[in-house]
Amino acid sequence: MPERPNILFVMADQQRFDTIAALGNPLIYTPHLDRLVARGVSFTRAYSTCPVCVPARYTIRTGCEPPRTASYQNGPYDLVPGQDPEVEGRCGPFLARRLSSLGYRTFGIGKCHALEQDLGYDLLLRAEELWGSEQDRAGDAFASFIAAKHPEFSFLEQLHGERTEMYYMPQASPLPAALTYESWAADRACELLSDQDSQPFFGFVSFIRPHPPLAPPLPFNRMYDPDRMPHPVLGDLATDHLDEQIPWMNYAVWAEDVGPAQARVLKARYYGAISYLDHCLGRILDALEARPDARDTLVCFFSDHGDHLGDHYAWQKESFFEASCRVPFLVSWPARLPQGAESPELACLTDLFGLATAAAGTEEVRDGISLLGLLERRRPGRDRLLGYYGCPGTPLFKVMVRETHWKYVYLANGGRELLFNVTADPQELRSLVGEQPAVAARLRAQAIAALRVPNADRALAGDDLRAFPFQARPLRRIVQMDRSRGVTGFPARPQDVLETL
């Protein structure tokens, strides 16, 4: 076995934990994710500790949790006096830069959610979903590929499908399967995997699907019959919407009136997007298996967070229900780790930094744990996992404590609490705060203790969690149109759009 293995990270965007056939979903077709399951270890209780796009990516690239990254939600960093203004100053070198310093050839492909930031790759083919300016679109690797190689599609304002009011409307991709972002990313990955030399590589392939819009290309758009899809998991509305973020987000993405029948249609398209992603992943795995050092390559597949998909009367992410914060997390290294195994240990995206650096020979776990040591039975697992969302000291803040059987969630807006026995109630239908006050108090104390660190300590009021009088936020729509072409929203008069013809 080489001293330093190759390392390949593959990330989906907004893929739920329960969307892999080999891990118990008989309705979905994922032969290549199933290959990875057979090739290694599946962590069946893995979490995104800040389940939204930008913060989740910072936990991966830094190995640090939000109190150190200062990223608790999409938007600017939430710094306190004394914190370094640069992420790497607060957390240490990004993962790609760290592995480059250890002698790795590094490349990144796809969605980063960190525009104009040097992430430390030798080669970075950055491609995002949206562009804020004409310059952003021109500098986007995938958009540039379409403009140069397939200009017949350059008229499209949104290459991945329509957003805004179409966010949770079933669609088909405006591009054929061979030309989508996923196919382009797989092509680039295969090219880079064919480059074989004596230097080990670290590659990071970041897909966009199955993030909405739910627009798989033909024929994946008609792969699943909505009448065969399960109904959303619906509990008591007062419990499901105790987190005020959920109804606010539903309205923001035009999903406040999506009913169970439409939810099944959307799940069918969501499954189609995952099967298409799986198809593209298969090409990457084939390219890897063609290498003589394939068995000595550490492959990790994961997602940044999940999607409620109508469960708990909710859409999008940003809650601590399992559908939102629990993620697929597959780790394979045939030369060193078991194959076809499952681990019930609590894992999270923050652990990926330590896993990669350990494989490279210089383990640096930062805020995570030693997954390699855990898998090789040299290190213990964790007793509990903490999750964070929203800036501490504001009504948006919430914290999760996850233990073997229990999940506790505290919501600063109203000082509300949720408590689930996830083992006995995996669908999280019954909050037990009133029935299990001692458990709730114990986990609340764990949250308080964990928050006694700089930045996060703003969520405390003396020896307790800070609460705000409950207030529902004013509802607003999120408009995501093609700003690179000056489209910022709907026109004041319908005929105004004709001026762009």
N, C-alpha and C positions, 0 to 999 in steps of 0.2 A: 504494500500500500504506500502511495507517495506520502511524503512528510506533510504536505499541505494539500487537501483535496480541493477540487473545484467546488464552487458554491453557486447555486442558481435559486433565486427567489422569484416566485411568480405570484402576483397579487391580483385578485378580482376586486371589483368595486361594488359594494352593497350586496354581496352574496350572503344569504342566510346560512346558518349552520346546518340546516336540515334539507340540503339540496344535493346530496350525493347518494347515488343508488346503493353503493356498497356499504354505506353507513346507515341504511335502514329506510330509504325512501324508494318504494317500489314503483312510483309513478314517473320518475325522472330517468332520462337516459344520459348517463355520464361515464362512458367506457374508459375514458382516459384519466379522469379523476379516480375511477375505480382502480386503474393501473397504479396510481400513486399510493392508494390505500394498501394495495397488495405489496407494494415496494417498500413500505416503511411503517411508521407509527402514526396513528391518528389520535390527536388530542381531542377527546369528545367533550371536554369542558374548557374551552378556550374562549377568551373574551377580548374585546376591544375596550380598553379602560376609559376611553373618551370617544364614544361612538358617533363620530362625524368626521368628514373628509380630512380637513387640514390637521387638526390635533392628532388624529390617529396616525397619519403619516409621519408626524414628528416623533411619536413614540417609537416608531419603527426605525427611523434613521438616526435617532439619538440614544435609544435604550433608556430614555428618561420619561417620567410621568409628568403631567401638566404642571405641578408646582415648580418644576425646573424648566420645562420648555416654555412656560408662560402662555401656552396655547390651550384654551379651554373650550373654544368654540370657533367657528369660521369667522375670521376677522383679524384685527391687529393683535399683537402680543399684549398680554395684560401684565405688565411689569410692576414691580415695587422698587422703592429706592434701594440701591445697593446691588440690584441684579444687572449683570452685564447686558448691554443692549443687543449683542449678537448671540444667536442661539448656540453656536459652538463655544462661545465664551462661558455660557451658563452650563453647558452639558458636556463639552468635549467634542472632538472631531466627529463629523458625520460618519456613518458606517462605511460608505464608499471610500472616503478619505482615509479612514482608519485601516481598511483592508489594502488600499494602495500602499500605505506606509509599511505593510507587512509583506509586500512583494507581489500583490495580486494585480492582474490586468482587470480593470473594472469598466463595466458598461451598463448604462441604464437606458431603458426604452419605455416611452409612454408617459402616462399622466403622473405629474409630480405634485401639483398644487403648491408650487413654490416658485413663482415666476421671478426671474432675474436673480435667483439665488444660486451661488456656486455650491453644488451638492457634493463635489469631490470626485466625480467620475472622470476617468480618462476619456470616455466617449459618452455623451448624453444626447439621445434623440428624444427631445422633449416634445410631447404632444398633449394638448389639453382639450377639454370639451368646448370651452367658450373663449372668445377673444375680445379683449376690451378695446382694441384699436386695430387699425389696418396693419400697423407694425407687428402686433402680436400674432395676427393671422399669418403674415408673411414669414415670421420666424418660427412658426409651428411646423415641426418636421412632417407630420402627416398631412396637414393642409397644403404644405409646399409640394409634397409628393403628388397629391391630387391635381394641383394647379399645373405642375410640370408634365406629368405623365398621362393624366386623364382630364384634360381641361373641359371636356364635355360636361363634367359634373361641377365645375367651379361656380356655376350659377347658384348652387345650393347655399343657402344662408347657414344652415346647421347640418353638418355632415353626418351626425349621429342620430338624427331624428328631431322632431319638434318638441320644444319645451314649453314653458309658461303654462297656458291653459291646457296644453296637450300632454303635460308631464305624466299624468296617469290616465292616458287614453291609449288603447292598444293600437300599435302602428306596425308597419313593416319598414325595414331600413330603406332609405332613399338610394343606397348603393348596393350593387350586387355583392354576393358573399365574398367573392375573390378580391374585392376592393375596399372592404370595410377597414376600420381602424384595427380591429382584432387580427384580420388577415395580414395587414401591413406590419403590425408588431411581431406576429409570428414569422413572417418573412425575414425581418431584420434579425430576429433572434436566431433563426436557423443559419443565416449567413455568418453571424458572429460565432456561433457554436462550431462552425466548420473550420474556423481558424485554430489550428492545433499547433502549439509550440510548447516549450518546456516551462513556460510561466503559467501558474494556475490562474483561473479566472473567477471573478465575482460578477455575476450578471443579475440584473433586477428588471423583470418584465412586468409592467404595470398596465393591466387591461382597464377599459372603461366599463364594459358590461359586467353584470346586468343592471347597472345603475340606470334609472329612467333617463330618457324616454324608453319605454319598453318596445323596442323596434328591431327585433331579430330579422336578418335577411331571409329572403326566400331560399329554400323551402322551410327553414327553421321557424318561420312565422306561423306555419300551419301544422306544426309537429304535435301539438297537444290539443285535445278536445276539452273546451272549458267545462262541459258537463261531467267530465271525469275528475275535475279538480276538487279538492276538499273545500268545504265552507271555511271562512275565516273563524278563528277562535275568538269568541265574544264572551266576555264576562259581564259583570254588573257595570253599567256605564259610569256610575259614580266612582268606582274603583279604577276602571280602565282610564278615565280622564282625570284622576286625581292630580296627575302631572299635567299642569296647564299648558305645557309645551305642545302636547299632542293635538288638542283642538286648534291651537294657534297655527301649527304647521299644516294640519289638514286644510285649513282655509288658505294658507299661503300658496299651496300648490294645487288649488282648485279641486281638492279631493274631499271636501266636507260632506258631499252628498253621495259618495260612491257606496252603493249597496252591495249585498252579498253576491248577487248574480254578476254584476260588473266586476267584483273582486275576483271571481273565478276566471273571468275572461282575462283579466290582467295577470293573474298567476300563470295562466297558460302561456302568455307571451313572455313572462319572466322566466319560466322554465325553458322556453325556446331560446332565449338569450343565453341561458346557462349552457344548454346543449351545444349552441354554436361556439361559445367560449371554450367548452370542452373539446370540440372539434379542432380548434386552433391550438389548444394546449397539446393535443395529440401530435401535431406536426413538430412542436418543439421537443416533445419527449422522444419522437422518432430520431430527430437530429442528434439529441443527446446520446441515445442508445447506439448510434452509429459510431460514436467515439470509442476508442479502446479503453479510456479511463472512465466510462460511464458508471461503473460500480463504485468508483471512488469520488463520485460527485454527490454532494449534499444538496438535495432539492427540498425546498419548502414551498408549500402552497397555502395561501391564507387570503382573507378579505379584510378590508379596513373596518367594516361593520356590516350589519344586516339591513333588513327592510321589514317593517311591520306587515306590509301587504294586506292591510285590512284587519289583522289580528288586533284585538283590544280597541276596535273602532279607530285604528291609527294607520297612518301612512308615513313614509320616510323613516328616519332613524332618530337619534338624539334622545332616546329614553333608555331606561335600564331594564325593560322587558327583554326576555331572551331573544325574541325575534330581531331586536335592534342591536343588542350588544354582544351576543354570542356569535362566534364566527367559525367557519371551517379552518382547520389548522393541521396540515399534513406535513410530516417530516420524514424524509427517507435518505438513507445513506447505506446501501446494501453491504458495503465492505465493513461496516462498523456497527450498524444498528439492527435490531430485529426487523423482520418483515411480516406484514399482515397482522400487526399488533395494534391494540387500542390502549390508550392511557386515560384513566379518569382524573388524573391530577389537574389541578387548576393551573392553566397557562394563559399567557396574554401576549399581545403584540410586542410589548416592551422586552420580552424574553428573546426576541429574534436577534438583537444586537449581541447578547452574550453567546447565543448559539453559533453565530457566524464567527465571532472572534475566537471562540473555543476551538472550532474546527480548524481555524487558521493557525492555531498553536499558541495564542496569547489571549486567554479568556478575560473579558472585561464585561461584567454583567450590569454595571451601573445600577439602575433601579429595578432590574429584573432578577431572575434567578438562573441558576445553571441548569438549563434544560439538558445539555449533554451529560452533565454529571447525574442528573435525575434519571435519564434513560439508561445510563450505565450503572445505576445504583451506587454511585459514589457520593451523591449529594441528596439531601431531603427535598421534598416538595414544599410548597407554601401552605400555611394553615388557612390563609384568607387572601382575598384579592380586593383591592379598592378601585372604585371607578369614580370619575369626576366629570362634571359638565357644567358650563356656565362660570362666569368670573366670580371668584369668592368675594363675599361681601356685597353681593347683589341678589335680587330676588330670583335671578335665573339659575343660581347655583344649586346643584344637587350632588349627592354623594351616594355611592353604593358600597355596601360591604357584602362580599360573597364568601360564604364558608361551604363546607361539605354539603350540608343539607339546606342551609338557610340563605336567604337574600333579603337584606335590609336596604331600603332607599329612603333618604331624607330629602325633602324638598323645601328649600328656604322660603319659597313663596307660600306663605301661610303656615310654615312650620309643620307641614304634613309629613306623614310617614306611611310606608308600605312594608309589609313583612310577608314573605312567602316561604313555605317549605317546598323548595323546588323538587326535592326527591318525591314527596308524596303528591305534589300538585305541579307537575311539570309545565302545565299550560298557564300557571299563575292566575288562577281564577278566584282565589280566596285569600284576601289579606288577613293576617292573623295578629295584627298589632294589639287588638283588644283581648284576644284569647291567650296570647303568649307575651304578656308584658315584660317578663323577666328576660326572655330572649331578645326582644326589641331593645330593652335597656342595655343589655350586654353588648349588642352590636352597635348601638348608638355610641357607647363608650369607646368602642374600637375605632369608630369614625372620628371621634373627637381626638383620640390619641394620634391617629394618622395625620390629622390636619394641623398638628402642632409643628409645622415646618414653615419657613419663610414663604411668603406669597399665599399659600393655602390657609394660613392662620387667620386671614381676614374673614374666613367663614365662621369664626368662633366669636362668641360673646362671653368673655370670661371663661368659665369652665363648661360652657354648653355650646351647642350649635346655634348660630345666629338665625333668627326668624324675622320675617317681614309680614305685615298684615297682608292677607291674600288680596291680590288684585289681578284680574284678567287683563292681559295686554290688548291694546286696540288691534283689531284684525287688519291685516294688509295682505295684498297679493305680491308674490315674487315674480317679477318679469325678467325673463332670461332670453332675450332676442339677440340678434347679431349686431352688437355694438361696433364690430370692426367695419361694418358698412353703414353705420349711422342709424341703425334701427334700435330705438330705445323703448318702444312700447306701441300700444295701439294708437291709431291716429285720432285727432279730435273729430274729424269728419271722415267717413268711410272712403270718400273719393280721393282723399289726400294720398293714399297709398299708390294711386295711379301715376303720381309724379315720379315714382322711381322706375317706371317701365322704360 
